[in-house]
Amino acid sequence: MLRFGRIVFGRLFMHNKLWIAIFAAATLFAQQARAGAPEAAELFAGQDLHLAAGCMTIYKGPELADDEHILTFEDSFSITIGDNQLSSDRSFVRLSTVRADYLGTCRIDYNAQVYLEGNVSIRQGKGARTTDLNRVVVERGEALVARFLVNGEIFATADEHNIASVSELEDLEIYKNAAAAIKPVRHEPVIGAEALVPKLTAPAVEEVVEPKKPLKITDIFKIKLPGLPEKKRPVEEPVVEEVKEVKFEYPVNITGLWARPLEIEDTGMADGSRVSTVIGRLYLWQKRDEKGGLLELQADSAVIFRHDAESGPGQDMGSENVLPGELVRAIYLRGNIIMTEGARTIRADEIYYDFENRQALAVKAEMRTFDPQRGIPVYLRAVKLRQISESVFNADEITLTTSEFYIPQVGLDASRVLLTDTTGIDVRTGKKPEKSSYDAILYDAKVKLDQNTVFYWPRLRTNFERPDIPLRSAHVGHDSEFGTSVETRWHLSRLLGLKEPAGVDSELALDYFGKRGAGAGVDIDYRRDDYFGDVIGYVLRDRGTDDLGRSGTDYLGQQRRNVDSGEDIRGRFRFRHRHYLPYDWQATIETSYASDENFLEWFYRSEFDTAKEQETLLHLKRLKDNWAFSFLSKFRINDYETMTEELPSAEFHLKGASFWDHKLTFYSDTQISRFRDRLSSNILPTNSRAGDPQQFYTFASTRNEVDMPFMWNTVKVVPFIAGTYGYSDDEDGYEINLNGTKTARENQVWLGEAGIRAATMFWKENQFVKSRLWDINGIRHIVKPHVEAVFYHDNDETIEMRDVVNLGVSQRWQTRRGPEEYLRSFDWMRLDINATWLRDDADSAVGPPRSSSQTYTYGPAKFIWNDAAIPMLLRRDSSWFGIVRNSINTDYTWRVSDTTTVLSDMNYDIESGVVQQLNMGVSRYVYPDISYYIGSRYLRPVVIDIDSDNIHEEGSNSVVMAATYALNPKYTATIAQEYNFDFGKNVKSELTILRRYHRMYYGFTFSADESRKRKSIVFSIWPQGVRELALGRRKYIGLVGPVSED
């Protein structure tokens, strides 16, 4: 949560500023303080205001005053203050600050005006009368206006947060309704425009409207919403500047903290100034600004340096204990000093503070603060801490750590730190932004483990967005494939001692693998307002072979184990860039090179399996409203790839264009391309075309659909017709029928479609269904049936399609859980069922094998709702696309409780009456020590044929299990296991033991991946709350310690 004054917005801005940034906060003790000291909050305890909804939007802009906040809420809004609870579908909230001073402290309250709309309800408890809540009901109970004063904290939470400009309010319906409802009610008679009214001089009393004292609760603020005439207030920049220039006008107050009175001695100096000596435990405070800023100092003794003045306190200062602020020059404090300004507290042996120049020197200073994002305390110790100017700070012999001990387990030491506050001023508002920025240089930086230095760098430069050391991460372990390995990632700019440009994140990789060799590379990400991209490069001197899988060969007969790449130097290079151009154009450039076809799969397995395809291309696209136009050129630069080059392709897409008085809707997808097929140089050497460029050919396709949507009672019905044309002048053309056999070639084909789509929704509620066993508080059953039927007509069997009818129903059972005052709605059960029937469906549940292997071309599949695209390009040389068998698919979820969930999905083949695929799993958390998942995965069409392991099975039935168990406060164990019962072999096992120390965690992981014949051992260590400094695997950070480490 992030605080603005005393308003707390939940999950609004999740800045990832790292713990070292606390140093900046510690040294900025002479800046403008935050509003509201902690002591003031304790002195003025009050009722908190809680706002909650599914979606929250915060409006900002120069039109708003500094003390105003405007928010809108949607999706089940609720508000709670005291013993009052109001709820509605949506709401408009406006908050205005009210300030008051008392005994040197500042009190901040808020006037609140809330407009609720839709299904408004009010619930009041026994203590509701303690809250001065004024309500006005409008629109026959469908809307309500509430006005009240908040003298506690304000908490606003939502699942989704948005930020918008104040200028967008005028277009919101809820804003218009709120402005009409909140405006004052007229009590005087309405005088018609045609009436003759004498011109009278307004009485002088009417001129005094705006109250001068914001302390009165009766002075409810006036509505000044954007868009209304009164919202435009004059910008008084000269006045604001004058307030900023006036320094130290507030008096300095001194009082004793012990029963023994203070001993104060005042002495005149030769230059006319005066020095006051104070002996005894003293408390000194000074108000810093009208926003509630307060400087507080405690010490055993003090010396106050001040100017002399005839109106000054003179020799009798001890009787008043108040000094005019403009007369105080500086102060020296000694002995058990506690200095507090805003949220910062500093302890020191000696402090000298210059009030006039805002300079300070602290000797043997120590500061403690708390990082709520990471859930850890942060301690800063410095032998000398100086504030050189308004924005420049210097510290000598610093130690930064999360440990309370004088000799911490992990800490960062530096002989000197030079810090500059680089936060800019917003020219529109004249104020600093909410997020500060800094630039710091550290000299002789050392990272220490106990008293041992594990990292040293003579000079570091940082912006406090990440840990200061250049080392970003390190991974140390032993692997049967790579041997003993050390993988490190470094901040490239910090190694070079450079300031990294805004929006750029650069990384250097330095690795060593005992069985492979040494490697190095760079990874640079950059982002600006109108473009972004990344650059990756890596080079490895490799002396080993690749084990890509458990099986010896793949479906093309190529080796999968002990594969020799044929290259001693291996690596990859990738560049991606996207630029947003004027007039809705955008350009994308990509290039990707790898030394051999197995490098990415072997070294970047996760990227190879799940990331975007590695390509070299140039893409230019214009996307506006409901249409898009694009050019694409794709090239091959890796000889081992088999691909189709596009030189170029042009596409046009139009979606949802209404015509004929909005009765019909038009969709269109068109593509024209120049293709060239390129075969890999590594496939059959006897193929005369392998590795050589083939001839260019033209491909074109267009699909155009017309829909006629209408409502039949509560049913949405969409009849449609469509036509598709395909053209290809290559030597193969269209030559595959639905059975997968070759037939006479056709260069031009067309396909006609006619069909209907329909869907509706109905529900029923029963608020009296309750069960403590199943944690049910009312039931709402929502049913959404849908149907789609499509019939095709073609001009040739090479483009033939199967007619299809799909029936489906989506069901939700919703209930409420939680305390009575915080009930929340959610899906208790969800069940989706789809049944699909095809004309002339395939003869088998699985397709024919590819080449001579046992890998099939198709298997169980789901019907894709409203799939408008006909894959003309794929249909040229394949009969497999989409669903090919009559089948039923189900998807089920049951949230048994807040800690237990059951998941399942299934594919049932209607023709054979056999379940082709079935997945089931249970996830559970047992407070406070155990969390686990156990599931089963069944795939009938899978064929496992591994000669080396003597495995020859049809079908796969695996059990997957993972569990975490806190053995005691010090030790936590986690285990993961996958075992296949069909062929009686282990697939993967992993065991990790985590040990917790004070602010430090150690982990030991053993992993065995039998699918790749690979075993590894990894040791991990990381400081609490600082995952960026972890050595080893980071996947288990968060299983122990604060939840905020996740």
Residue pairs with C-beta under 8 A, 6 or more apart in sequence:
1 8
1 9
1 10
1 11
1 12
1 155
1 157
1 372
2 8
2 9
2 12
2 13
4 69
4 434
5 35
5 36
5 97
5 108
6 35
6 36
6 41
6 108
6 110
6 152
6 153
6 154
7 69
7 95
7 110
7 153
7 154
7 156
8 153
8 154
8 155
8 156
9 56
9 58
9 156
9 157
9 161
10 155
10 156
10 157
10 158
11 157
11 158
11 159
11 161
12 56
12 58
12 161
13 434
14 373
15 373
15 435
16 373
16 465
17 373
17 464
17 465
18 464
18 465
18 466
18 467
18 1026
18 1028
19 371
19 374
19 376
19 378
19 400
19 402
19 467
19 1025
19 1026
20 400
20 412
20 462
20 464
20 466
20 467
20 468
21 438
21 464
21 465
22 367
22 369
22 371
22 378
22 380
22 400
23 380
23 395
23 398
23 400
23 417
23 419
23 440
23 464
24 419
24 421
24 436
24 438
24 440
24 464
25 343
25 344
25 369
26 344
26 346
26 367
26 369
26 380
26 385
27 385
27 387
27 393
27 395
27 419
28 344
28 393
28 421
29 339
29 341
29 344
29 346
29 360
29 387
30 341
30 353
30 358
30 359
30 360
30 387
30 390
31 421
32 288
32 289
32 291
32 293
33 288
33 289
33 292
33 293
33 294
33 295
33 341
33 342
34 292
34 293
34 342
34 343
35 106
35 108
35 291
35 292
35 293
36 106
36 108
36 292
37 105
37 106
37 292
37 294
37 296
37 340
37 342
38 343
39 105
39 296
40 105
40 106
40 107
40 108
40 292
40 294
43 102
43 103
43 105
43 107
44 102
44 107
44 151
45 152
46 109
46 150
46 151
46 152
47 81
47 82
47 130
47 131
47 150
47 151
47 152
48 81
48 150
48 152
48 153
48 154
48 155
49 79
49 80
49 81
49 110
49 112
49 150
49 152
49 153
49 154
49 155
50 78
50 79
50 80
50 81
50 155
50 157
51 71
51 73
51 77
51 78
51 79
51 93
51 154
51 155
51 156
51 157
52 77
52 78
52 79
52 156
52 157
52 158
53 73
53 74
53 75
53 76
53 77
53 78
53 90
53 91
53 158
54 74
54 75
54 76
54 158
54 159
54 160
55 73
55 74
55 75
55 158
55 159
55 160
55 161
55 162
56 71
56 72
56 73
56 156
56 157
56 158
56 160
56 161
56 162
57 71
57 72
57 73
57 74
57 161
57 162
57 163
57 164
58 69
58 70
58 71
58 161
58 162
58 163
58 164
59 70
59 71
59 72
59 163
59 164
59 165
59 166
59 168
59 169
59 226
60 163
60 164
60 165
60 166
61 165
61 166
61 167
61 226
62 428
62 429
63 166
63 167
63 226
63 231
63 232
64 70
64 166
64 226
65 96
65 224
65 233
66 431
67 96
67 97
67 99
68 94
68 95
68 96
68 97
68 224
69 93
69 94
69 95
69 96
70 92
70 93
70 94
70 95
70 166
70 169
70 225
71 92
71 93
71 94
71 95
71 156
72 90
72 91
72 92
72 93
72 172
72 174
72 175
73 90
73 91
73 93
73 158
74 89
74 90
75 89
75 90
76 87
76 89
76 825
77 87
77 88
77 89
77 90
77 91
77 116
78 85
78 86
78 87
79 85
79 86
79 87
79 91
79 114
79 116
79 146
80 86
80 821
81 131
81 133
81 148
81 150
82 127
82 128
82 130
82 131
82 133
83 124
83 125
83 126
83 127
83 128
83 130
83 131
84 122
84 123
84 124
84 125
84 128
84 131
84 133
85 122
85 123
85 124
85 821
86 114
86 116
86 120
86 121
86 122
86 123
86 144
86 146
87 116
87 119
87 120
87 121
87 123
88 116
88 117
88 118
88 119
88 120
88 121
88 144
89 117
89 118
89 119
90 116
90 117
90 118
90 174
91 114
91 115
91 116
91 117
91 174
92 114
92 115
92 117
92 174
92 175
92 177
92 178
93 112
93 113
93 114
93 115
94 112
94 113
94 114
94 223
94 225
95 110
95 111
95 112
95 150
95 154
96 110
96 111
96 221
97 108
97 109
97 110
98 108
98 109
98 110
98 111
98 149
98 214
98 215
98 217
99 106
99 107
99 108
99 109
99 214
99 215
99 290
99 291
99 292
100 106
100 107
100 109
100 214
100 215
101 107
101 287
104 253
104 285
104 287
104 294
105 294
106 287
106 291
106 292
106 293
106 294
107 151
108 292
109 149
109 150
109 151
110 149
110 150
110 154
111 147
111 149
111 150
111 220
111 221
112 146
112 147
112 148
112 149
112 150
113 145
113 146
113 147
113 182
113 220
113 221
113 223
114 145
114 146
114 147
115 143
115 144
115 145
115 174
115 177
115 178
115 181
115 182
116 143
116 144
116 145
116 146
117 139
117 142
117 143
117 174
117 177
117 178
118 142
118 143
119 142
120 141
120 142
120 143
120 144
122 135
122 144
131 148
132 148
132 149
132 217
133 146
133 147
133 148
134 146
134 147
134 148
135 144
135 145
135 146
135 147
136 144
136 145
136 146
136 147
136 181
137 143
137 144
138 144
138 145
138 181
139 181
143 177
143 181
145 178
145 181
145 182
147 220
149 217
166 226
167 226
169 175
169 225
169 226
169 227
170 226
170 227
175 225
175 227
178 225
179 223
179 225
179 227
179 228
182 223
183 223
191 197
211 219
213 219
222 230
223 230
224 230
224 231
224 233
225 231
237 430
240 430
241 430
243 290
247 355
247 356
248 286
248 325
248 326
248 328
248 355
248 356
249 325
249 326
250 286
250 287
250 288
250 325
251 286
251 287
251 322
251 323
251 324
251 325
252 284
252 285
252 286
252 304
252 322
252 323
252 324
252 325
252 328
253 284
253 285
253 286
253 321
253 322
254 262
254 264
254 278
254 282
254 283
254 284
254 321
254 322
254 323
255 262
255 282
255 283
255 321
256 262
256 280
256 281
256 282
256 283
257 281
257 282
257 283
257 298
258 280
258 281
260 280
261 280
262 278
262 279
262 280
262 282
262 318
262 321
263 278
263 279
263 280
264 276
264 277
264 278
264 279
264 317
264 318
264 321
265 276
265 277
265 279
266 274
266 275
266 276
266 277
266 313
266 314
266 315
266 317
266 318
267 274
267 275
267 276
267 277
268 274
268 308
269 275
272 307
272 308
273 305
273 306
273 307
273 308
273 329
274 305
274 306
274 307
274 308
274 312
275 303
275 304
275 305
275 306
276 303
276 304
276 306
276 317
276 323
277 301
277 302
277 303
277 304
278 301
278 302
278 303
278 304
279 301
280 300
280 301
281 298
281 299
281 300
282 298
282 299
282 300
282 301
282 302
283 296
283 297
283 298
284 296
284 297
284 298
284 299
284 302
284 331
285 294
285 295
285 296
285 297
286 294
286 295
286 325
287 293
287 294
288 294
288 295
288 341
293 341
293 342
294 341
294 342
295 339
295 340
295 341
296 338
296 339
296 340
296 341
297 331
297 333
297 337
297 338
297 339
297 340
297 351
297 353
298 336
298 337
298 338
298 339
299 333
299 334
299 335
299 336
299 337
299 338
299 351
300 334
300 335
300 336
301 333
301 334
301 335
302 331
302 332
302 333
302 334
303 331
303 332
304 323
304 328
304 330
304 331
305 328
305 329
305 330
305 331
305 332
306 312
306 323
306 327
306 328
306 329
307 326
307 327
307 329
308 327
309 324
309 327
311 324
312 323
312 324
312 327
313 320
313 322
313 323
313 324
317 323
325 355
328 355
329 354
329 355
329 356
330 352
330 353
330 354
330 355
330 356
331 352
331 353
331 355
332 350
332 351
332 352
332 353
333 350
333 351
333 352
333 353
334 349
334 350
335 349
336 347
337 346
337 347
337 348
337 349
337 350
337 351
337 362
338 345
338 346
338 347
339 345
339 346
339 347
339 348
339 351
339 362
340 346
343 369
344 367
344 369
345 367
345 368
345 369
346 362
346 365
346 366
346 367
346 385
347 365
347 366
347 367
347 368
348 362
348 363
348 364
348 365
348 366
348 385
349 363
349 364
350 362
350 363
350 364
351 360
351 361
351 362
351 363
351 365
352 360
352 361
353 359
353 360
354 360
358 387
358 389
358 390
359 386
359 387
359 388
359 389
360 385
360 386
360 387
361 384
361 385
361 386
361 387
362 382
362 384
362 385
362 386
363 383
363 384
364 382
364 383
365 380
365 381
365 382
365 384
365 385
366 379
366 380
366 381
366 382
367 379
367 380
367 381
368 377
368 378
368 379
368 380
369 377
369 378
370 376
370 377
370 378
371 377
371 378
371 1025
372 1044
373 1044
374 1025
374 1026
374 1042
374 1044
374 1045
375 1025
375 1041
375 1042
375 1043
375 1044
375 1045
376 402
376 999
376 1024
376 1025
376 1026
376 1042
377 402
377 404
378 400
378 401
378 402
379 399
379 400
379 401
379 402
379 403
379 404
379 408
380 398
380 399
380 400
381 398
381 399
381 400
382 395
382 396
382 397
382 398
382 399
383 396
383 397
383 398
384 395
384 396
384 397
385 393
385 394
385 395
385 396
386 393
386 394
386 395
387 393
388 394
390 421
391 420
391 421
391 422
392 418
392 419
392 420
392 421
393 417
393 418
393 419
393 420
393 421
394 416
394 417
394 418
394 419
395 416
395 417
395 419
396 415
396 416
397 413
397 414
397 415
397 416
398 413
398 414
398 417
399 408
399 411
399 412
399 413
400 411
400 412
400 413
401 408
401 410
401 411
401 412
401 999
402 408
402 410
402 999
402 1023
402 1024
402 1025
402 1026
403 409
403 410
403 411
403 998
403 999
405 998
407 450
407 451
408 448
408 999
409 449
409 450
409 997
409 998
409 999
409 1000
409 1023
410 447
410 448
410 449
410 999
410 1000
410 1023
410 1029
411 447
411 448
412 445
412 446
412 447
412 448
412 467
412 468
412 469
413 444
413 445
413 446
413 448
414 442
414 443
414 444
414 445
414 446
415 443
415 444
416 442
416 443
416 444
417 440
417 441
417 442
417 443
418 440
418 441
419 438
419 439
419 440
420 438
420 439
420 440
421 436
421 437
421 438
422 437
422 438
422 439
423 432
423 433
423 436
423 437
423 438
424 432
424 433
424 437
425 431
425 432
426 432
426 433
437 463
438 463
438 464
439 461
439 462
439 463
439 499
440 461
440 462
440 463
440 464
440 468
441 459
441 460
441 461
442 459
442 460
442 461
442 462
442 468
443 458
443 459
444 456
444 458
445 455
445 456
445 457
445 458
445 459
445 460
445 468
445 469
446 453
446 455
446 456
447 453
447 454
447 455
447 456
447 469
447 471
447 1029
448 454
455 469
455 471
457 469
457 470
459 497
460 468
460 469
460 470
460 494
460 497
461 493
461 494
461 497
461 498
461 499
462 468
462 494
463 499
463 500
466 472
466 491
466 1028
467 1026
467 1028
467 1029
468 494
469 494
469 1029
470 490
470 491
470 494
470 495
471 488
471 489
471 490
471 491
471 1029
472 488
472 489
472 490
472 491
472 507
472 1028
473 488
473 489
473 1028
473 1030
473 1031
473 1034
474 486
474 487
474 488
474 489
474 1031
474 1032
475 485
475 486
475 487
475 488
475 1018
475 1031
475 1032
475 1033
476 485
476 486
476 487
476 1018
476 1019
476 1031
476 1032
477 484
477 485
477 1005
477 1016
477 1017
477 1018
477 1019
477 1032
478 484
478 485
478 514
478 1016
478 1017
478 1018
479 485
479 1014
479 1015
479 1016
479 1017
480 1013
480 1014
480 1015
480 1016
481 515
481 544
481 547
481 1012
481 1014
482 513
482 514
482 515
482 516
483 513
483 514
483 515
483 516
484 513
484 514
485 511
485 512
485 513
485 514
486 511
486 512
487 509
487 511
488 509
488 510
488 511
489 507
489 508
489 509
490 507
490 508
490 509
490 510
491 500
491 506
491 507
491 508
492 506
492 507
492 508
492 522
492 524
493 499
493 500
493 504
493 506
494 500
495 508
500 506
501 526
503 526
503 527
503 528
504 524
504 525
504 526
505 524
505 525
505 526
506 522
506 523
506 524
506 525
507 522
507 523
507 524
508 520
508 521
508 522
509 519
509 520
509 521
509 522
509 523
509 538
510 519
510 520
511 518
511 519
511 520
511 540
512 518
512 519
513 519
515 543
515 544
516 540
516 542
516 543
516 544
517 540
517 541
517 542
517 543
518 540
518 541
519 538
519 539
519 540
519 541
519 571
520 538
520 539
521 536
521 537
521 538
521 539
521 571
522 535
522 536
522 537
523 534
523 535
523 536
524 534
524 535
524 536
525 532
525 533
525 534
526 532
526 533
526 534
530 579
530 580
531 577
531 578
531 579
531 580
532 577
532 578
533 575
533 576
533 577
533 578
534 574
534 575
534 576
535 574
535 575
536 572
536 573
536 574
536 575
537 571
537 572
537 573
537 574
538 571
538 572
538 573
538 603
539 569
539 570
539 571
540 569
540 570
540 571
540 603
541 568
541 569
542 565
542 567
542 568
542 569
542 570
543 568
545 562
545 563
545 564
545 565
546 562
546 563
546 564
546 565
546 598
546 601
546 602
547 560
547 561
547 562
547 563
547 1012
547 1013
547 1014
548 560
548 561
548 563
548 598
548 601
548 602
548 1012
549 560
549 561
549 1011
549 1012
550 560
550 946
550 948
550 949
550 1010
550 1011
550 1012
550 1013
551 560
551 561
551 945
551 946
551 948
552 559
552 560
552 561
552 946
552 947
552 948
553 559
553 560
554 560
554 853
555 849
555 850
555 851
555 853
555 854
555 855
556 683
556 850
556 851
556 853
557 851
557 852
557 853
561 948
561 1013
563 598
565 595
565 596
565 598
565 599
566 596
567 595
567 596
569 595
570 595
570 596
570 599
570 603
571 594
571 595
571 599
572 592
572 593
572 594
572 595
572 599
572 600
572 604
573 591
573 592
573 593
574 590
574 591
574 592
574 593
574 614
575 589
575 590
575 591
575 592
576 588
576 589
576 590
577 588
577 589
577 590
578 586
578 587
578 588
578 589
579 586
579 587
579 588
580 586
581 587
583 622
584 622
584 623
584 624
585 620
585 621
585 622
586 620
586 621
586 622
586 623
587 618
587 619
587 620
587 621
588 617
588 618
588 619
588 620
588 621
589 617
589 618
589 619
590 615
590 616
590 617
590 619
591 616
591 637
592 614
592 615
592 616
592 637
592 638
593 616
593 637
593 638
594 600
594 614
594 638
596 640
597 638
597 640
597 641
597 680
597 682
600 607
600 608
600 614
601 608
615 634
616 634
616 635
616 636
616 637
617 632
617 633
617 634
617 635
617 646
618 631
618 632
618 633
619 630
619 631
619 632
619 633
620 630
620 631
620 632
621 628
621 629
621 630
621 631
622 628
622 629
622 630
626 654
626 655
626 656
626 657
627 652
627 653
627 654
627 655
627 657
628 651
628 652
628 653
629 650
629 651
629 652
629 653
630 650
630 651
631 648
631 649
631 650
632 646
632 648
632 649
632 650
632 651
633 646
633 647
633 648
633 649
634 643
634 644
634 645
634 646
634 647
634 649
635 645
635 647
636 643
636 645
636 678
639 680
639 681
639 691
640 680
640 681
640 682
641 678
641 680
642 678
642 679
642 680
642 683
643 677
643 678
644 675
644 676
644 677
644 678
645 675
645 676
645 677
645 678
646 673
646 674
646 675
647 674
647 675
647 676
647 696
648 673
648 674
649 671
649 672
649 673
649 674
650 671
650 672
650 673
651 669
651 670
651 671
651 672
652 668
652 669
652 670
653 668
653 669
653 670
654 666
654 667
654 668
654 669
655 667
656 665
656 666
656 667
657 665
657 666
657 667
658 664
658 665
658 666
659 665
659 666
663 708
664 706
664 707
664 708
665 706
665 707
665 708
665 709
666 704
666 705
666 706
666 707
667 704
667 705
667 706
667 707
667 722
667 868
668 702
668 703
668 704
668 705
669 702
669 703
669 868
669 869
670 701
670 702
670 703
671 699
671 700
671 701
671 702
671 873
672 698
672 699
672 700
673 698
673 699
673 700
674 696
674 697
674 698
674 699
675 696
675 697
675 698
675 699
675 730
676 693
676 694
676 695
676 696
676 697
677 694
677 730
678 693
678 694
679 687
679 689
679 690
679 691
679 692
679 694
680 690
680 691
681 690
681 691
683 690
684 690
697 728
697 729
697 730
697 731
698 727
698 728
698 729
699 727
699 728
699 730
699 873
700 725
700 726
700 727
700 728
701 724
701 725
701 726
701 727
701 872
701 873
702 724
702 725
703 722
703 723
703 724
703 725
703 868
703 869
703 870
703 872
704 722
704 723
704 724
705 720
705 721
705 722
705 753
705 868
706 720
706 721
706 722
707 718
707 719
707 720
708 718
708 719
708 720
709 716
709 717
709 718
710 717
711 717
714 760
714 761
714 762
715 758
715 759
715 760
716 758
716 759
716 760
717 756
717 757
717 758
718 756
718 757
718 758
719 755
719 756
720 753
720 754
720 755
720 756
720 757
721 752
721 753
721 754
722 752
722 753
722 754
722 868
723 750
723 751
723 752
723 753
724 750
724 751
724 752
724 753
724 870
724 872
725 748
725 749
725 750
725 751
726 734
726 748
726 749
726 750
726 751
726 799
726 872
726 875
726 876
727 747
727 748
727 749
728 734
728 747
728 876
729 747
732 745
732 876
732 877
733 745
733 746
733 747
733 798
733 876
734 745
734 746
734 747
734 749
734 796
734 798
734 799
734 875
734 876
735 742
735 743
735 744
735 745
735 746
735 798
735 876
735 877
736 742
736 743
736 798
736 875
736 876
736 877
736 878
736 879
737 743
737 797
737 798
737 800
737 879
738 797
738 800
738 802
738 840
738 879
739 879
740 847
740 848
740 857
740 879
740 880
743 797
743 798
744 798
745 798
746 796
746 798
746 799
749 794
749 795
749 796
749 798
749 799
749 872
750 794
750 795
750 799
751 792
751 793
751 794
751 795
751 799
751 801
751 870
752 792
752 793
752 794
753 790
753 791
753 792
753 793
754 790
754 791
755 788
755 789
755 790
755 791
756 787
756 788
756 789
757 786
757 787
757 788
757 866
758 786
758 787
758 788
759 784
759 785
759 786
759 787
760 784
760 785
760 786
761 782
761 783
761 784
762 782
762 783
763 780
763 781
763 782
763 783
764 780
764 781
765 778
765 779
765 780
765 781
766 778
766 779
767 778
768 778
769 776
769 778
769 779
770 776
770 777
770 778
774 896
775 815
775 817
775 897
775 898
776 815
776 828
777 815
777 816
777 817
777 823
778 815
778 816
779 813
779 814
779 815
779 828
780 812
780 813
780 814
780 815
780 825
781 811
781 812
781 813
781 814
782 811
782 812
782 813
782 814
783 809
783 810
783 811
784 809
784 810
784 811
785 807
785 808
785 809
785 810
786 807
786 808
786 809
786 810
786 865
787 805
787 806
787 807
787 808
788 804
788 805
788 806
788 865
788 866
789 804
789 805
789 806
790 803
790 804
791 803
792 800
792 801
792 802
792 803
794 800
794 801
798 875
799 872
799 875
801 870
802 838
802 839
802 840
802 841
802 884
803 838
803 839
804 836
804 837
804 838
804 839
804 863
804 883
805 836
805 837
806 834
806 835
806 836
806 837
806 863
806 865
807 834
807 835
808 832
808 833
808 834
808 835
808 863
808 865
809 832
809 833
810 830
810 831
810 832
811 829
811 830
811 831
811 832
812 827
812 829
812 830
813 827
813 828
813 829
813 830
814 825
814 826
814 827
814 828
815 825
815 826
815 828
816 823
816 824
816 825
816 826
817 823
817 824
817 826
817 898
818 824
826 895
827 893
827 895
828 894
828 895
829 892
829 893
829 894
829 895
830 891
830 892
830 893
830 894
831 890
831 891
831 892
832 890
832 891
832 892
833 888
833 889
833 890
834 862
834 863
834 888
834 889
834 890
835 887
835 888
835 910
836 863
836 883
836 886
836 887
836 888
836 889
837 886
837 910
838 883
838 884
838 885
838 886
841 884
841 885
841 886
841 911
842 858
842 884
842 885
845 859
845 860
845 885
845 909
845 911
845 912
845 914
845 916
845 940
845 941
846 856
846 858
846 859
846 941
847 856
847 857
847 858
847 859
847 880
847 884
848 856
848 857
849 855
849 856
849 857
850 856
850 857
854 943
854 945
855 943
856 941
856 943
857 878
857 880
858 880
858 884
859 916
859 939
859 941
860 887
860 907
860 909
860 916
860 917
860 941
861 882
861 883
861 884
861 885
861 887
861 907
862 883
862 889
862 907
863 883
863 889
864 882
867 882
871 881
874 881
875 881
885 909
885 910
885 911
886 909
886 910
886 911
887 907
887 908
887 909
887 910
887 916
888 906
888 907
888 908
888 910
889 905
889 906
889 907
889 908
890 904
890 905
890 906
890 908
891 904
891 905
892 902
892 903
892 904
892 905
893 901
893 902
893 903
893 904
894 901
894 902
895 901
896 902
899 924
899 925
899 926
899 927
900 922
900 923
900 924
900 925
901 922
901 923
901 924
902 920
902 921
902 922
903 919
903 920
903 921
903 922
903 923
903 935
904 918
904 919
904 920
904 921
905 917
905 918
905 919
906 915
906 917
906 918
906 919
907 915
907 916
907 917
907 918
908 914
908 915
908 916
909 915
909 916
914 940
915 938
915 940
916 939
916 940
916 941
917 938
917 939
917 940
918 936
918 937
918 938
919 935
919 936
919 937
919 938
920 935
920 936
921 933
921 934
921 935
921 936
921 960
922 933
922 934
922 935
923 932
923 933
924 931
924 932
924 933
925 931
928 966
929 965
929 966
930 963
930 964
930 965
930 966
931 963
931 964
932 961
932 962
932 963
932 964
933 960
933 961
933 962
933 963
934 959
934 960
934 961
935 959
935 960
935 961
936 957
936 958
936 959
936 960
937 956
937 957
937 958
937 959
937 960
938 955
938 956
938 957
938 958
939 955
939 956
939 957
940 954
940 955
941 955
942 954
942 955
942 956
943 953
943 954
944 951
944 952
944 953
944 954
944 956
944 982
944 983
945 951
945 952
946 952
949 985
951 983
951 985
953 982
953 983
955 982
956 980
956 982
957 980
957 981
957 982
958 978
958 979
958 980
958 981
958 987
959 977
959 978
959 979
959 981
960 977
960 978
961 975
961 976
961 977
961 978
962 974
962 975
962 976
962 977
963 974
963 975
964 972
964 973
964 974
964 1039
965 972
965 973
965 974
966 972
966 1040
967 973
969 996
970 995
970 996
971 993
971 994
971 995
971 996
972 993
972 994
972 996
972 1039
972 1040
973 991
973 992
973 993
973 994
974 991
974 992
974 994
974 1036
974 1039
975 990
975 991
975 992
976 988
976 989
976 990
977 986
977 988
977 989
977 990
978 986
978 987
978 988
978 989
979 985
979 986
979 987
980 986
980 987
985 1010
986 1008
986 1010
987 1010
987 1011
988 1007
988 1008
988 1009
988 1010
988 1011
989 1007
989 1008
989 1010
990 1005
990 1006
990 1007
990 1008
991 1005
991 1006
991 1007
992 1003
992 1004
992 1005
992 1006
992 1036
993 1003
993 1004
994 1001
994 1002
994 1003
994 1036
994 1039
994 1040
995 1001
995 1002
995 1003
996 1040
996 1041
999 1023
999 1024
1000 1021
1000 1022
1000 1023
1000 1024
1001 1020
1001 1021
1001 1022
1001 1023
1001 1024
1001 1037
1001 1040
1001 1041
1002 1019
1002 1020
1002 1021
1003 1018
1003 1019
1003 1020
1003 1021
1003 1032
1003 1033
1003 1036
1004 1017
1004 1018
1004 1019
1004 1020
1005 1016
1005 1017
1005 1018
1005 1019
1005 1020
1005 1032
1005 1033
1005 1036
1006 1015
1006 1016
1006 1017
1007 1015
1007 1016
1007 1017
1007 1018
1008 1014
1008 1015
1009 1015
1018 1032
1018 1033
1019 1031
1019 1032
1020 1030
1020 1031
1020 1032
1020 1033
1020 1034
1020 1036
1021 1030
1021 1031
1021 1032
1022 1029
1022 1030
1022 1031
1022 1032
1022 1034
1022 1037
1023 1029
1024 1041
1024 1042
1024 1045
1025 1041
1025 1042
1025 1044
1025 1045
1027 1034
1027 1037
1027 1045
1030 1037
1037 1045
1037 1046
1038 1045
1038 1046
